C-alpha cells in the first residue's frame, strides 16, 4: 500500500516482509556506522499534534539512519494555534517539497482523512483511540525476537482497552500472525466492539496471567477520559496492577511488555518493569529498526 494508516490495511505477508527488512536494519544500526543511504532522495515531515517521546524520536532516528532529509513540526508551537486547518497546514509543508508525512493526531481517522486530501504518503504514528500500527509491529517483532515466533503464542493485553489504539493495532497484528489474544481489565474499560474481534475476554488478572505467554500492560489513558471513571487509579492498581509477588506466583515465566509511557505503581510496579522478564526497552530498541523498515518499504511504493 502507498500509506501505513493501520494494521487493518496490511496482511501477514506484508508484516513478515517488514520484519525481514527490520532484521537487516537492526544489523545495520548495531554497526559502528549506523547509517545507510537508502532514503537520501526523500524528505519526510514528522507532524505531531499530540505529545510523544518514543514514537517521535524513534521515527526521527529511523529517518536519519536511512539518510532522509527531515523536518519536525509540533502543533503546539505552530500556526495551528492561529486557526490554520490540518489540510492547509500539511499542504503548506508539502509545498516545500516534502515526500512523506509521519503524523500523530488526537482524533481517530485523522490519517485516513489526510490521505484523501493531500498528495503525499502518510504514516500513522497514532490517531486517537483508532490505530498505532508501528507500535503493534514493533511489539510483535519483539515477541518474535524473544520467543522465536508469534504464531501459536498466547498474548494478554491488560488495562484500558477502551481508549487504546495500541490495543486495537496489537490485536489485529497478533491475530494476523497467528497468535491467540486475550484482553483483561474492568468491564468499564473493555469496549463492547471487542466481542467482534475474536479475542478472549477475562476480568480476573491472575487467570489471564496464568493463561498467557506474554502480558502487555497498558497505561490508563486519563487524557482520553471525559468522565470520572471507575475504577480509580488506586483501585485499578490493586485489582489490575502487575507486581513481583503476582509475577513470581504464576505457573510459568511470562514475558512482560509495556508500550510506554509507564505509570510506575499503577499498571506495573518498578520491580516488574525493570525485571529480567520485562522486554520494555527491547521494544523501544526494536522500534527504530521496524520504523526504518516501514519507511524504506513505503518509499519503494512511491508514484
Ligand atoms: N508508545 C508510545 O507511543 O509512546 P509515545 O507516546 O511516547 O510516543
Boltz pocket constraint, residues with backbone or C-beta under 6 A from the ligand:
constraints:
  - pocket:
      binder: B
      contacts: [[A, 51], [A, 52], [A, 53], [A, 54], [A, 55], [A, 56], [A, 125], [A, 126], [A, 135], [A, 259], [A, 260], [A, 261]]
      max_distance: 6.0
